[in-house]
Amino acid sequence: MNRVIKWIDAFVVALSVTAVMLIFIVLTASAHAYLAESTPMNGVLLDESPVEVTAEFLQEIGSNGSFLHVLDENGRQVDNGDSGLDLFDLGHKSMIVTLPEQLPDGQYTVEWVVVSAEDGDSTDGAFTFGVGTDLLTLPADDSANSNDFTALTSSRDSVGWWVGGGIVALIIGLLIAMLLLTRQPSIKLE
């Protein structure tokens, strides 16, 4: 019976240590400004040219070193070159760039680089949208100017942090619990 109670105690200690470590890992891992959503959304086909592109990130971003660029199918920048923080976003998590009055039909790639205002780490990525053209039938661009970016989302990276961090925290928690509960007392009580 005493041995069962000892293992229950070990399990409770392991869970407690694991919970504390997971909280630490989540707070550390979330310190990146990944793309949360965009307008237009990734992969959308629009009937008309948008007037601007906005991108919202998971945390506050700094203006130094952060930008959005809209590129055409040939890798040429087609935005107005005025990307910056969205001044209407009081949380400073959004960027905006305006576009010419009428973009020609085609596929467009929005490349972004943002620097976190919280820790100074930078992240980058891209997403695409089309205007008046079916994205699935556009020819592939094999030119040297094309960039092979994929849209970064928080879910892909968060799952890795949760799983990896959870496994590490559980192993460390179990080791600590086993060390604490299997050692012999140094003082004998009579």
C-alpha positions in Angstrom: 0.0 0.0 0.0 2.8 2.3 0.9 4.4 1.8 -2.6 1.1 2.7 -4.3 0.8 5.9 -2.4 4.4 6.7 -3.3 3.7 6.3 -7.0 0.5 8.4 -6.7 2.6 11.1 -5.1 5.2 10.8 -7.9 2.5 11.2 -10.5 1.0 14.3 -8.8 4.5 15.9 -8.6 5.2 15.0 -12.2 2.0 16.5 -13.4 2.6 19.7 -11.3 6.1 20.1 -12.7 4.9 19.4 -16.2 2.2 22.0 -15.9 4.6 24.7 -14.7 7.1 23.8 -17.5 4.4 23.9 -20.2 3.3 27.3 -19.1 6.9 28.5 -19.4 7.3 26.9 -22.8 4.1 28.4 -24.1 5.1 31.8 -22.9 8.5 31.5 -24.6 7.2 29.9 -27.8 4.5 32.4 -28.4 7.1 35.2 -28.7 6.9 35.3 -32.5 4.8 37.5 -34.7 3.3 35.0 -37.0 0.6 35.8 -39.5 -2.9 35.3 -38.0 -5.0 36.5 -40.9 -4.9 38.6 -44.1 -7.2 40.5 -46.4 -7.4 39.2 -49.1 -7.1 35.7 -47.6 -4.5 33.3 -48.8 -5.5 31.6 -52.0 -8.7 33.6 -52.6 -9.8 34.5 -56.2 -11.1 38.1 -56.4 -13.4 39.4 -59.2 -11.9 42.9 -58.8 -8.6 44.3 -57.8 -8.3 45.1 -54.0 -7.3 48.6 -53.1 -5.1 47.5 -50.3 -3.6 44.4 -48.6 -3.7 44.0 -44.8 -2.0 41.4 -42.6 -2.7 40.9 -38.9 -0.1 39.1 -36.8 -0.2 37.3 -33.4 1.6 40.0 -31.5 2.6 43.6 -31.6 5.1 44.4 -34.4 7.7 47.1 -34.7 7.9 49.4 -37.7 11.6 49.1 -38.2 12.4 46.2 -40.5 8.8 45.2 -41.0 7.2 45.3 -44.5 4.6 43.9 -46.9 5.4 43.6 -50.7 2.9 42.6 -53.3 4.5 40.9 -56.3 3.1 39.9 -59.7 3.6 36.6 -61.4 7.1 37.7 -62.6 8.3 38.7 -59.2 7.9 42.5 -59.8 6.7 44.6 -57.0 3.3 46.1 -57.9 2.2 47.8 -54.6 2.6 51.5 -54.0 5.7 51.0 -51.8 3.9 52.4 -48.7 3.7 49.4 -46.4 3.7 50.2 -42.7 1.8 49.7 -39.5 -2.0 50.1 -39.8 -2.5 53.3 -37.8 -6.1 52.3 -37.0 -5.0 49.1 -35.2 -4.3 50.3 -31.6 -2.7 46.9 -30.8 0.0 47.5 -33.4 -0.5 44.0 -34.8 -1.5 44.9 -38.4 0.3 46.1 -41.4 -1.1 47.6 -44.6 0.1 48.3 -48.1 -1.9 50.1 -50.8 -2.2 49.0 -54.4 -2.6 50.8 -57.7 -6.1 51.6 -58.8 -6.5 48.5 -60.9 -4.2 45.4 -60.9 -4.3 43.4 -64.0 -5.8 39.9 -63.9 -3.3 37.4 -62.5 -1.8 35.8 -59.5 -0.1 37.9 -56.8 2.1 37.0 -53.9 2.3 39.0 -50.7 5.7 38.7 -49.1 6.0 39.9 -45.5 8.7 40.3 -42.9 7.9 41.5 -39.4 9.9 42.2 -36.4 8.3 41.5 -33.1 8.0 44.6 -30.8 8.1 42.3 -27.8 11.4 40.4 -28.4 12.9 41.8 -31.6 12.7 38.4 -33.4 11.8 38.5 -37.1 9.5 36.2 -39.0 8.7 36.1 -42.7 6.3 34.4 -45.1 4.0 34.9 -48.0 0.5 34.3 -49.2 -1.1 34.5 -52.6 -4.4 35.8 -54.1 -5.7 36.1 -57.7 -7.5 38.7 -59.5 -10.0 37.7 -62.3 -8.0 34.5 -63.0 -8.4 30.9 -61.8 -5.4 30.3 -59.6 -5.3 26.6 -60.5 -4.8 27.3 -64.2 -2.1 29.9 -63.9 1.2 28.7 -65.5 4.0 27.9 -63.0 6.7 30.6 -62.9 10.1 29.0 -63.1 12.1 32.3 -63.4 14.9 33.2 -61.1 12.8 36.0 -59.7 10.1 33.7 -58.3 10.1 33.0 -54.6 9.0 29.7 -53.2 7.3 30.9 -50.0 4.4 29.3 -48.3 1.9 31.0 -46.0 3.1 30.7 -42.4 0.4 30.2 -39.8 0.5 30.0 -36.1 -1.1 26.6 -35.9 1.7 24.7 -37.6 4.3 26.1 -35.4 2.2 26.1 -32.2 1.5 22.4 -32.6 5.2 21.6 -32.8 5.9 23.7 -29.7 3.1 22.1 -27.7 4.0 18.5 -28.6 7.8 19.0 -28.3 7.5 21.1 -25.1 5.0 18.7 -23.6 7.2 15.7 -24.2 10.2 17.4 -22.7 8.3 18.8 -19.8 6.8 15.4 -19.0 10.1 13.6 -19.2 11.8 16.1 -16.9 8.8 16.1 -14.5 8.8 12.3 -14.3 12.6 12.3 -13.6 12.3 14.9 -10.9 9.4 13.1 -9.3 11.2 9.8 -9.3 14.3 11.4 -7.8 12.3 13.1 -5.1 10.2 10.1 -4.1 12.6 7.2 -4.4 15.4 8.6 -2.3 15.9 7.3 1.2 15.4 9.6 4.2 18.6 10.6 5.9 17.1 10.8 9.4 15.3 7.9 11.0 12.5 8.7 13.3 11.9 6.5 16.3 
